[in-house]
Amino acid sequence: MGSSSSSQKPDSTTQAGGNTDFKSVSDQEWKNKLTGEQFYVTRQKGTERAFTGYVSFFPINHCMLLACCVQNRQIGQIGRWVKMGRVGIETWNTGTPKLLGLTIAFVATLHYMIDTICGFLRSSTKFDSGTGWPSYYQPIGDNVKTKLDLSIIFMPRQEVVCAVCDAHLGHVFDDGPPPTGKRHCINRSQLHQITMPPSFSPSPPWQQSPTTTTKHSPSITPKPNTPNFLTTQSKHPKKKFQSLIANSKSVNTPPPLVVVGSANADIYVEITRLPSQGETISAKTGQTLAGGKGANQAVCSSMLSYPTYFVGQVGQDAHGELIIDALEKSGVCLDYLRKVEEEDVPTGHAVVMLQSDGQNSIIIVGGANMNGWEGNVVFKDGFDVVVRNAGIVLLQREIPDIVNIKVAKAAKSAGVPVILDAGGMDAPIPVDLLNNIDIFSPNESELARLTGMPTENFEQITLAVAECHKLGVRDVLVKLGDRGSALFTEGNEPIEQGIIKAEKVLDTTGAGDTFTAAYAVALVEGKSKVECLRFAAAAASLCVQVKGAIPSMPRRKAVLDLLQSI
């Protein structure tokens, strides 16, 4: 993957792997040797986007070699040797006995060379993890090593690196298939693929068949009821959504739900109580999970089986990769997610203080959510077309008001409904924004803060909502916590929805986002307002029974099953 000209440079990387002190290789030498993406992944510990490698799932017979410490001419030579081995195998299978001994010796030698000198991964240990990155349950020999990665706070991981040059390859997790139970999740861009002779790829234990079809070619058939981990189809394929660029509403796919908003790394700390002024207390546990009101709502919509796009920003850091991974695994389309160019702008993050009763207090650091939007697709020609082809648009106040106003105006001009979640900035909402939305959705605390009126009972809430009507908002959807919810449409009686009682409340983080997104999904699917409220209440009830925001988003079947049971 590096250029042939760079391999001729007399730098220290052109020596054989065993004779090079890779610690002495400068960044400039690595840049000369590698492509930009290879340098980013291997030397800067970056992560490529899921499903974006030029080959995400490979043919069965292959071995992977690392670009950093194998010369281009070595790659070519090994490829020629392998080709000779394949010809030998084919000749052997045609029944030419005099070449049998030579072929066996040649292939065995090549097998040893690949395994012990420069091979990292073998296709016989590859399986479909559904993550969008190539996954293997076992590397070759001792050619890789692991070390503790603490780059994400409260989320320790085991990094996989090259044992020779210390290049970053990916991470290993304890959720793989037998016989190791490991999942080596590997970036694709820095690897060279060598297609191997057939006999080099023994079947994994769960795919071996007791029968064979020929003397030399075993039949590899998965056992009944056993998952085929080598399938080329992912559990989480990129969804085939309706185009948002071409005006294609005639396509059978429903018009997508578009979320424009925030994405945060939520740093959870579990505490028994909030600290008093000047006091330090210890947390019981801590972890970092993907979140943010925009990301939460996008994931919820996608988990409810509705095509969803997320428009937002993250920084060029580990927290950004954490969010991208969570969104992609949830099936959200990220065509309009942007990494800010400024390296000093971090991914947005929040400290979530979770108490034993499931209630939380949250402090937000805006980061990329509040900076650098001038380079976002929202402010480029053609974004109005993106909004025009949506079925509904969701906004929140964890991004600049100027962004929300531009999106809301584009949606209103196209007749696309907009829901604005009031959560986020503690500041008055611009009238220009309220005049261009269809549904305003605060909780009772946000409603009190924005109107300056009490909201301790339903009568007070009704009076506060009336102030919102005066500002030009026709529909106000109020989330009332353990009192349920209510939809106030100007000129009509409010529609009340009680809570659907949860078996146990573990964490209310993300419950409001779940409610808003579920309501939006039901609305764009043509349900009545009463049905929308009931569907959203069921989704929120399931959400509070799981810790974490994105991990708690319920699947559509679970919501429907709950509704049928009550």
N, C-alpha and C positions, 0 to 999 in steps of 0.2 A: 504493500500500500504506500510505502515511501517511494520516492522517485529513484530511478536507477542512477541518475547523476549524483544524487546526494550520497549514494553508497560508495562512490569513488573517493570521497573526501577523506584525507588521512587523519580523521579525528579518532578519539579513543573508543567510539562505539563500533568501529568497523573490525575490531578484534574479535576473536572467538570468545563466546560467552564465558568460558571457564578461565580465560586469561585477562579479563577486563576488571579493573576496579571501577565499578559503575558509580561509586560515590564521588569519584573525581570528574564525572561527565557533567559539563555545564548545561544550563537550560538552553543556551543557544545551540549547542551541539545536538541536544534532543530535538529542538525545533527543526534543525536541518534534516534530521533523520526521519521524523514522523510527520504525519499530516496534522493539521490544526486540532482536529477532534481527538486523534490519538494522543497528542501531547496533553490536551485538557484532561482526558480520562486517566492516562497512566502516570503522569508526572504531577498533575494538580488535583488528583483524586476526584475527578468529576464523574458525573453519571449521565449517560446518553438517555434520550427520551425513550420510553417504552414503545415497542412496535416500529421503531424508526431505523433499526439496523438494516443494511441493504439485504441481508438475509436473516430473518428472525429465527427460522426453523430450517434446519439443514437436511440434506439427504442422509440416509442412514449410515453410509460408510464414509466417515471422515475423522480427521484428527486436527486439533487446533494448535497452532503455534503462535507465540507472542512476537509482535513486531519489534519490540524494544531491543531484544538481545539475540535475534536471529537475523543475519545479514540477508539482503534481498537476493544475492547470488546463492546463498545457502537455501533459501526458500525455493528458488528455481531448480537447484540441483536435486533437492529432496523430491520436488514434484516430478522430475524426470525419472528418478529412481522408482517412485511409486507407480508411474505409468508403466515402467518396465515390469514391475511386479504384477500389475493388472493383466498385462499381455501374457505373462507367464502363467497366471491362473487360468486365463481363457484358453491358452494352448493346452494346459493340463486337462481342462474339462472337455476338450475335443478328443482326448484319448491318445495323446502322443506320449508314450511311456518313457522315451529316452530323455525327455526334459523334466521328468518328475523330480529327480534328486536335486537338480540344479535349482528348480523353482522353489522347492521346500527350503533349501539353504538360503537362497536370496531373500525370500519373504521373511524368514526367521531373523536374518540379519537386519533387514529394514525395520522389522517390528521392534527389535532391541534398540536400534538407533533412535527411532522416533520416541519410544517410551522413556529412554534413559537420558537422552541428550537434550531434546528441545520440545517434546510434546507436553501439553498441559491437560487437554481434555479429549475424551474419546466419545464418539457418538453412541456407543453401546451403553454409556452411562447417562445419556441425555433423556430428559422427559419434559412434557408440556406442563409447566407450572401455571399457565394462564396469566403470568405477570407481564408478558411482553418482552422479557429479557431471556436469552438462552439459559437454561438451568440444567445442572448436572448433579447427580447424587454422589459422584466421587471423582476427584482429579487423578492424574496419572502419577503414581509413585510419590516422590518427595519434591516434585518440581514446583509446588506452590507451598506457601505457609500462611498462617493466619496471625493476626494481632488485633488487640483491642482498639476499637474506634470509638472515641468519645466526642466526636464532632457535633453531635446533637445532644443537648442537655437532657438528662434523665432518660436517654435512649441508647444505652451501650450496645454496640454491635461488633461482630467479628469480621474484620476486613480480610479479604483474600488478596495476597500479593505474590509476585514472582519471587521464588527463592533465590534467583540469581541477581536480578537487577532491581528488586524491590518495587516494581511497577504495580500500580493499583489495578486490580482486575475486577473487583466487585465485593460482595459480601456473602457470607454463608449463614444459613438459618437452619433451625432444627424442625423443619416441617416438610422434609422431603420423603420420598418413598423408600421402601426397603431396597437393599439390605442395610444401608447406612442411616437412613432417616434424615439425611442432610440435603439441603438445597443450596448449591453453589450458584448464586445469581450473578451472572457474568456479563459485563459490557461487551458488545460485539465488535466495536470499531477497531480495537487494537489487535485483533486476532487474524491470523492467516488460516485459511481452510485448505487442508490437503485431503483429497478424496483417496481413500485407501482401497487395497485389494479386498474382495469380498470376505476372505477368511479372517480379515483383521477385526471384524465387527461381530463378536459373539453376542447373542441375544441376552438381554437382562433376564434374571431368574423368572420374572412373572410373564415373560413372552416366549419361553422355550416350549417347544412341542415335542412329544415323545416320538413322533413319526417324522421321517425324512422322505423327500421325493426322489433324490438322486444320491449317488454315492458320495459326491463331494459338495453338494449344495443343500444344507439343512433347510427345512421348511420352517419359517419363523411365523407362527400364528399365535395371537394372544389367546390366553386361556379364557373360557367363558366367564362372564361376570367380573372380569379383571380390566381395569382402565388401561387403555393404550396410551402410555405416557410419551410415545414417540409420534403421536399424531401431529400433523402440521396445522391443526386447527386449535386456536387458543380458546380457553374458557372465557376470556375477556377480549374478544376481537374488537377492532375498531368498528363502531356502529355505523351503519349505512344510513345517515340522516339525510333529510331533504337539504338540498343546497340552500345556503343562505346568501349566496352571491347572485345566482340566477333566479329569476322570478319563476319558481316552479311549483306553485301551489297545486297544480294538477297532479303531482306525484301522489301516490297512495299514502306515503308516509305522512303522518300528521305534522302540521307546522310546529317546529320545535319551541320549547320553552327556553328563553334566553335570560340568563342571570348576569347582570353587570354589577360587580361588587368586590368585596374584600376576600382575601385569603390569608389566614394567620397560622402560625405554629402556636398551638395552645399549650402552655406549660402548666400542667395540673399539679397542685399541691393539696393533699388531703389534710385537713386540720380539724380539731375538735371545736374551735371557736376562733373568731377574728381577734388579732392582737390589739391590745389597747395602745394608746399613744406612747411611744418610747419603749414599747415592750417587744422582746424577741421571743417567739415560740417555735417549737419544732413541729415539722410536718410528719405525718405518719408515712406517707409515700409521695413520690413525685414521678411524673412521666411527661413526655412531649408527644402530642398528637396533632394531626392536621385539623384545622378548623377555620374560623372566620365566618361571618354571617353569609357572605356571598357563596363561599365554598360549601358551607353547610346546606344551603338551600339548593344548590346545584346537585349535590350528591343525593339529597332526599328525593328530588324530582326524578333523577335517574334510577334510584332504587325502587321507585314506584312505577318503573317501566315506561317512563315517558322520555322521548328524545330530548336531550338537554345540552345546551352550549353554555360555557362559562367564559365571560370576558373579564379579565382582571390582570393583576401584575404580581410577580414575586421577585425577590432579589437573586443574585448569583451566589447562592450559599446553600448549605445543607438543608436548612429549613424549607427553601424553595423546592428542592428535590423531594422532600418529604411530602409536601402538598401536591406536587405533580403526580407522584406515585399514588397517593390516596384517591385523587380525582380520576386518574386513568383506570385504576382498579374498579372504581364504581361505575365505569362506563360513560363518564362525562366527556363530551367532545371538547378538546382544548385548542382548536384551531386559532382562537383569538386570545389565548393566554400569552402574556409577554413577560420576558425577563428584562428588568430595567438594565440599561447599559451602565449606569453609574455603579461602580463597585462598592462605594461607601453607603449605598442605600440598601439596608437589609430587608429581608422578607418581614412583613408585618408579624408581630407576635403579641401574645396576651398571657398574662398570669391569671390563672383561674384558681381561686381559693374555694375549694369544695368542702363544705361542712358535713357532719355526720348525718344530718337530716335531709341531705340531698340538695340543699339550697347553695347558691354560689354567689361570690362577688368577683368581678372581673376588672382588670386594668389592661388597657390596650396601648400598644406602641404601633403607630401607623405604618412606619417604614415605607415599603413599596406601594402600599395601598393609598398613601397620601402624596407620593412624590413621583415625578417623571411621567405624568399622564400625557404631556404634550406630544410624546412620541407614540402613544397608543393608537390602535386602529380606530378608536372612537373619534379621534380628531383627524382622520384621513378621509379623503374622498371615497365615496362608495359605502361608508358605514350605514347610511340611511337605508340602503338596500338590505343590509343585514337585519335591521330592525323591521323593515317592511315585510319580510318573509317569515317573521316569528309569529307564533300563536299567542304568546303573552310574554311580557317582560317583567322581571323582578329587580327592584333596586333596594339598596340599604344606605345608611348614612355613615358607613365606615370608609367611604371614598369621598373625594371632594364634591361639593354641591354642584360645581360647574360641569362635572362629568354627568351627574344625574340629570341636570337640566337639559343638557344636549341630547341625551338618550330619550328622555321623556318627551321632548318636543318632536323628535323624529318619529317616535311611536304614535303620538297623538295625531300627527299629520297623516299617518298611514292607517289610522283606525285600529291600531293594536293596543289592547288594554295593558295598563301598567299598574303594578302594585308596588307601593313604597313602604318598606318596613322602617319604622321610626328609630330602630336601634342604631346606636353609634354616637355621633357627635352630640355633645351637650351644648347645643346652640340653637337659636331660632331657625326654623325652616324657611327658606326664601319663598315668597308668595309665587314667584315665577315657577318654582318647582311644584307647589301644590296645585297650581292652575292647570298643570299638564299631566296629572296622574288620575287614575280612575278609582283606586282603592288606597286609602291610607290605613296602615296597620301598626298602631302602637300597643304596648301593654299599658296597664293602668298607671304605672309609675311614670312612663314616658309621656302619657297623656296629661298627667298632672303637671309635669315639668314644663311641657311645651305650651300649655294653656294658662298656667299659673292658677289653676283651680283645683280644689280637693277632689279626690276620686275614691273615697273610702266606702261608698255605697253606690247602688245602681242609679239612684236619682242624681247623685253628684256626677257620676260618669256620663249620664244623659245630658246634663247641662254643659259639661266640658266638651262633649262631642258636638253640641250645637255651635260652639265657637269654631270648631273645625269646618262645619258647614258654611259658616259665614266667610271663611277664607277661600271657599270655592271647591271644597272636597265634597262630593256627593255621597260616597260610601266610605264609612269608617268601620274597620274590622278591629275590635278591641280584644286583646288576649288578657284574660282575667285570672291566670294562674289556677289555683285550686277551685275557683268559682266558675271556671269554664270560659266561655267566650260569648261575644254578641256582635251582630252585624247591624249597624245603624245606616239606613238609607234615607236620605233627606225626603221628608214628606210621607214616610211610611213608618209603621210600628217596628221597633227593633226585633230582630230574631235572636233568641237566646239559645245557647247550646251548653248544657252542663258537661262536666268532665266525664270521661269514661274511666272509671276508677282503675288504677294500676295495682297489681298485686303488691309491689314494693317499689317505692321511689328511691332510686340510687343516685341519680344525677339529673338535675333539671337543665344542665347546659345543652343548648341546641334545641330544646323543646319548642321554643317560640319559632325558631327557623323551620323546624319540622312542620309545625302547624301552618305557617304561611305558605310553604312550598306545597304541602298537600292540598291546601285550599286552592292554590293556583292550578295544580294538575287537574283536580276535579272540575274547576271552572272552565278550563280550556277544553275539557272533554265534553262539555255541554250539560253538566249536572245542574240541578236546581240549587239555589242558595242554601236551602235546608240540608240537602245532600252534601254540599261542599263542606258545611260546618261539621257535619257528623263524620265525614271521611277524615277531615283534619284533626278532629278530637281523638279519633281512634289511633291515628299515626302518632300524635303527641303522647298518648297513653303508653304506647310501646316504647317510645324514645326514652322516657324517664326511667325505664327499668334496666338500662344499660349505661355503664360509665363511659364518658367521652362523648363528644359531639358527633363527629362523622361515624365512629363505630356504632353509634346507637340508632342510626337512621334505619327505619324498618323497610322490609320488602313489601311489595304490593300484596302478595298472597297473605302475609301475616296480618295486614290491615283488614283485608276482606274477611279473613277467618274470624278476626275479633268482632267485626260488625255482625257477622252471622250468628255469633254465639251470644249476643245480648238482645 
